[in-house]
Each structure stands twice: as structure tokens, then as C-alpha cells.
Amino acid sequence: MADDGSAQSGTVWPIPKFRFEVKWDSAVMSFQEVSGLDVEAQPIEYRHGDSPAFSTIKMPGIKKYGNVTMKKGVFAKDNKFWDWFNQIKMNTIKRIPITISLLDESGAPTMVWSLTNAWPTKITGTDLKSDGNEVAVESIEIAHEGLTIANG
């Protein structure tokens, strides 16, 4: 008899990535795409002078967080990106927490990425084509000082 899948647990299949939610401070915003949720430990190479090996050893160094890019459709009279970016004044900017949640079928968060002290570094407006047939999409690049991951 063929398996109809009803007896499978929730750990058999990976979570699809197409349902997610982004919170800026306390406001929920809709995005088409979020990318750049990465962190790396920069390697430190070291070799002491009396080492018998003619090579360096590698140790984990400072953590480096990549910038997060978010893309969304352009809507009339929606200037949230530009308003936030225009607040940059001589080394000061309003830094906010950003929370990105991957949701399950019921809308409950299964994985949550939290960005600490986030601020905009780059905004890219949409491209314009007279013969295009696509939605206008703008993007914002966010710098932050920390990324934490929690499971729902």
C-alpha cells in the first residue's frame, strides 16, 4: 500500500521559504525578498618563530555580519525607506531592531532572525523600462551590529 503522507512527522520535510514576516521596531512590513542573513568568523593566521611546521595555524577571530538586503514593491506615497535614510546626519542615525520570522502554515514563527541596531546603508530605486511588464521593485541594504537566531 502506498504511503499517503498522513503518518509523517513535521521533521521529514524542510520548511518552505516563501512565507515570512518582517518587523521594523513594532511595525510589520511586507517584502518580496530578504537576503544576506549571514555571519562569518574572520580567520586569524599565526605562526610562532620556533614552530617546526612551515605553515601557519588558523584561529577564529572577530565575527563579521553581512548586510541584509530587502526588496519590496513600490507603492504610491510610500517613502519609508527614504524617510529613514534621510535621517542620517553626521554619524548619527536612528537604529532600530528588525525581526525576520519564517512562518509555518498556521502563521506561527518557526525560525526568527533578529538584527540589532540596524540602519540603512543603501537604497536602490526601481529600474524603468518603457517596454517592461514587471512590478516596480526597490531595495534597501541594512547594516547591523548583531544577528541572533531562535527557533519558534
C-alpha atoms as a printed R data frame, in Angstrom:
    type eleno elety resid chain resno      x      y       z
1   ATOM     1    CA   MET     A     1  0.000  0.000   0.000
2   ATOM     2    CA   ALA     A     2  1.326  3.456  -0.908
3   ATOM     3    CA   ASP     A     3  2.173  5.947   1.818
4   ATOM     4    CA   ASP     A     4 -0.251  8.898   1.681
5   ATOM     5    CA   GLY     A     5  1.964 11.063   3.938
6   ATOM     6    CA   SER     A     6 -0.536 11.324   6.793
7   ATOM     7    CA   ALA     A     7  1.741  9.471   9.208
8   ATOM     8    CA   GLN     A     8  4.813 11.622   8.524
9   ATOM     9    CA   SER     A     9  6.123 13.864  11.232
10  ATOM    10    CA   GLY     A    10  6.946 17.551  10.789
11  ATOM    11    CA   THR     A    11 10.671 16.783  10.757
12  ATOM    12    CA   VAL     A    12 10.637 14.895   7.443
13  ATOM    13    CA   TRP     A    13 10.430 17.880   5.096
14  ATOM    14    CA   PRO     A    14 12.362 21.156   5.216
15  ATOM    15    CA   ILE     A    15 10.421 24.357   5.828
16  ATOM    16    CA   PRO     A    16  9.460 26.279   2.668
17  ATOM    17    CA   LYS     A    17 10.891 29.796   2.490
18  ATOM    18    CA   PHE     A    18  8.044 31.652   0.792
19  ATOM    19    CA   ARG     A    19  6.064 32.696   3.910
20  ATOM    20    CA   PHE     A    20  7.817 35.196   6.148
21  ATOM    21    CA   GLU     A    21  7.225 38.367   8.132
22  ATOM    22    CA   VAL     A    22  9.483 41.389   8.768
23  ATOM    23    CA   LYS     A    23  9.035 43.683  11.778
24  ATOM    24    CA   TRP     A    24 10.734 47.093  11.902
25  ATOM    25    CA   ASP     A    25 10.552 48.215  15.519
26  ATOM    26    CA   SER     A    26  6.905 47.281  16.066
27  ATOM    27    CA   ALA     A    27  5.589 47.857  12.519
28  ATOM    28    CA   VAL     A    28  5.096 44.871  10.219
29  ATOM    29    CA   MET     A    29  6.241 45.457   6.626
30  ATOM    30    CA   SER     A    30  5.747 43.292   3.541
31  ATOM    31    CA   PHE     A    31  8.746 42.357   1.426
32  ATOM    32    CA   GLN     A    32  9.215 40.309  -1.711
33  ATOM    33    CA   GLU     A    33 12.687 39.090  -0.787
34  ATOM    34    CA   VAL     A    34 15.132 39.129   2.138
35  ATOM    35    CA   SER     A    35 18.750 38.061   1.674
36  ATOM    36    CA   GLY     A    36 22.100 38.355   3.433
37  ATOM    37    CA   LEU     A    37 21.347 36.693   6.759
38  ATOM    38    CA   ASP     A    38 24.939 35.575   7.254
39  ATOM    39    CA   VAL     A    39 27.758 35.742   9.766
40  ATOM    40    CA   GLU     A    40 31.381 34.668   9.488
41  ATOM    41    CA   ALA     A    41 34.298 34.358  11.876
42  ATOM    42    CA   GLN     A    42 37.288 36.040  10.260
43  ATOM    43    CA   PRO     A    43 40.317 33.744  10.492
44  ATOM    44    CA   ILE     A    44 43.500 34.857  12.236
45  ATOM    45    CA   GLU     A    45 46.663 33.266  10.865
46  ATOM    46    CA   TYR     A    46 49.565 32.853  13.267
47  ATOM    47    CA   ARG     A    47 52.948 31.169  13.316
48  ATOM    48    CA   HIS     A    48 55.426 31.385  16.172
49  ATOM    49    CA   GLY     A    49 59.101 31.608  15.274
50  ATOM    50    CA   ASP     A    50 60.257 28.255  16.661
51  ATOM    51    CA   SER     A    51 57.410 26.243  15.126
52  ATOM    52    CA   PRO     A    52 58.705 23.085  13.410
53  ATOM    53    CA   ALA     A    53 55.870 23.349  10.834
54  ATOM    54    CA   PHE     A    54 56.477 25.666   7.908
55  ATOM    55    CA   SER     A    55 52.891 26.850   7.847
56  ATOM    56    CA   THR     A    56 50.528 28.974   9.879
57  ATOM    57    CA   ILE     A    57 47.756 27.886  12.184
58  ATOM    58    CA   LYS     A    58 44.302 29.408  11.887
59  ATOM    59    CA   MET     A    59 42.179 30.617  14.781
60  ATOM    60    CA   PRO     A    60 38.691 32.121  14.802
61  ATOM    61    CA   GLY     A    61 38.781 35.896  15.081
62  ATOM    62    CA   ILE     A    62 36.228 38.683  15.110
63  ATOM    63    CA   LYS     A    63 32.717 37.919  13.872
64  ATOM    64    CA   LYS     A    64 31.601 39.811  10.789
65  ATOM    65    CA   TYR     A    65 27.941 40.234   9.884
66  ATOM    66    CA   GLY     A    66 26.902 40.759   6.280
67  ATOM    67    CA   ASN     A    67 24.455 43.464   5.266
68  ATOM    68    CA   VAL     A    68 20.854 42.356   4.826
69  ATOM    69    CA   THR     A    69 19.068 43.309   1.602
70  ATOM    70    CA   MET     A    70 15.285 43.599   1.488
71  ATOM    71    CA   LYS     A    71 13.224 44.111  -1.675
72  ATOM    72    CA   LYS     A    72  9.635 45.256  -1.931
73  ATOM    73    CA   GLY     A    73  7.209 46.641  -4.454
74  ATOM    74    CA   VAL     A    74  6.941 50.399  -4.952
75  ATOM    75    CA   PHE     A    75  3.631 51.845  -3.736
76  ATOM    76    CA   ALA     A    76  2.248 55.350  -4.222
77  ATOM    77    CA   LYS     A    77  3.099 57.701  -1.331
78  ATOM    78    CA   ASP     A    78  5.228 55.067   0.455
79  ATOM    79    CA   ASN     A    79  8.585 56.660   1.297
80  ATOM    80    CA   LYS     A    80  9.519 54.712   4.459
81  ATOM    81    CA   PHE     A    81 12.961 53.760   3.081
82  ATOM    82    CA   TRP     A    82 13.798 57.304   2.005
83  ATOM    83    CA   ASP     A    83 12.461 58.891   5.201
84  ATOM    84    CA   TRP     A    84 14.651 56.610   7.332
85  ATOM    85    CA   PHE     A    85 17.703 57.120   5.094
86  ATOM    86    CA   ASN     A    86 17.304 60.916   5.193
87  ATOM    87    CA   GLN     A    87 17.661 60.841   8.979
88  ATOM    88    CA   ILE     A    88 21.415 60.194   8.598
89  ATOM    89    CA   LYS     A    89 23.179 63.273   9.970
90  ATOM    90    CA   MET     A    90 26.941 63.381  10.652
91  ATOM    91    CA   ASN     A    91 27.499 59.897  12.125
92  ATOM    92    CA   THR     A    92 24.046 59.659  13.698
93  ATOM    93    CA   ILE     A    93 21.054 57.632  12.567
94  ATOM    94    CA   LYS     A    94 18.061 56.113  14.291
95  ATOM    95    CA   ARG     A    95 18.971 52.463  14.811
96  ATOM    96    CA   ILE     A    96 16.119 50.012  15.160
97  ATOM    97    CA   PRO     A    97 15.675 46.307  15.861
98  ATOM    98    CA   ILE     A    98 14.497 44.260  12.895
99  ATOM    99    CA   THR     A    99 12.953 40.816  13.270
100 ATOM   100    CA   ILE     A   100 12.569 38.411  10.337
101 ATOM   101    CA   SER     A   101 10.353 35.395  11.000
102 ATOM   102    CA   LEU     A   102  9.939 32.310   8.828
103 ATOM   103    CA   LEU     A   103  6.317 31.214   9.278
104 ATOM   104    CA   ASP     A   104  4.635 27.817   9.150
105 ATOM   105    CA   GLU     A   105  1.238 27.050   7.573
106 ATOM   106    CA   SER     A   106 -0.662 28.475  10.546
107 ATOM   107    CA   GLY     A   107  1.347 31.730  10.555
108 ATOM   108    CA   ALA     A   108  3.384 30.854  13.662
109 ATOM   109    CA   PRO     A   109  7.129 31.638  13.568
110 ATOM   110    CA   THR     A   110  9.375 28.603  13.119
111 ATOM   111    CA   MET     A   111 12.709 30.458  12.829
112 ATOM   112    CA   VAL     A   112 13.377 34.046  13.890
113 ATOM   113    CA   TRP     A   113 16.364 36.185  12.887
114 ATOM   114    CA   SER     A   114 16.847 39.329  14.997
115 ATOM   115    CA   LEU     A   115 19.051 42.195  13.812
116 ATOM   116    CA   THR     A   116 20.480 44.510  16.475
117 ATOM   117    CA   ASN     A   117 20.972 48.262  15.901
118 ATOM   118    CA   ALA     A   118 20.001 48.140  12.233
119 ATOM   119    CA   TRP     A   119 20.323 51.189   9.950
120 ATOM   120    CA   PRO     A   120 20.148 51.788   6.184
121 ATOM   121    CA   THR     A   121 23.365 51.927   4.157
122 ATOM   122    CA   LYS     A   122 21.974 51.879   0.620
123 ATOM   123    CA   ILE     A   123 18.678 52.300  -1.175
124 ATOM   124    CA   THR     A   124 18.210 51.218  -4.764
125 ATOM   125    CA   GLY     A   125 15.195 52.506  -6.632
126 ATOM   126    CA   THR     A   126 13.481 50.561  -9.365
127 ATOM   127    CA   ASP     A   127 14.720 50.433 -12.923
128 ATOM   128    CA   LEU     A   128 12.430 51.941 -15.526
129 ATOM   129    CA   LYS     A   129 11.699 50.390 -18.936
130 ATOM   130    CA   SER     A   130  9.237 51.692 -21.475
131 ATOM   131    CA   ASP     A   131  8.602 48.169 -22.788
132 ATOM   132    CA   GLY     A   132  8.725 46.402 -19.398
133 ATOM   133    CA   ASN     A   133  5.894 44.376 -17.949
134 ATOM   134    CA   GLU     A   134  7.105 43.941 -14.365
135 ATOM   135    CA   VAL     A   135  6.222 45.404 -10.994
136 ATOM   136    CA   ALA     A   136  8.425 48.285  -9.786
137 ATOM   137    CA   VAL     A   137 10.695 46.949  -7.017
138 ATOM   138    CA   GLU     A   138 13.005 48.927  -4.723
139 ATOM   139    CA   SER     A   139 15.578 47.567  -2.294
140 ATOM   140    CA   ILE     A   140 17.217 48.667   0.924
141 ATOM   141    CA   GLU     A   141 20.518 47.426   2.316
142 ATOM   142    CA   ILE     A   142 20.679 47.261   6.103
143 ATOM   143    CA   ALA     A   143 23.825 47.258   8.252
144 ATOM   144    CA   HIS     A   144 23.536 45.876  11.769
145 ATOM   145    CA   GLU     A   145 25.648 45.046  14.794
146 ATOM   146    CA   GLY     A   146 24.469 41.546  15.560
147 ATOM   147    CA   LEU     A   147 22.352 38.648  14.358
148 ATOM   148    CA   THR     A   148 20.674 36.146  16.632
149 ATOM   149    CA   ILE     A   149 18.665 33.121  15.530
150 ATOM   150    CA   ALA     A   150 15.894 31.482  17.547
151 ATOM   151    CA   ASN     A   151 13.669 28.547  16.664
152 ATOM   152    CA   GLY     A   152  9.922 29.055  17.051
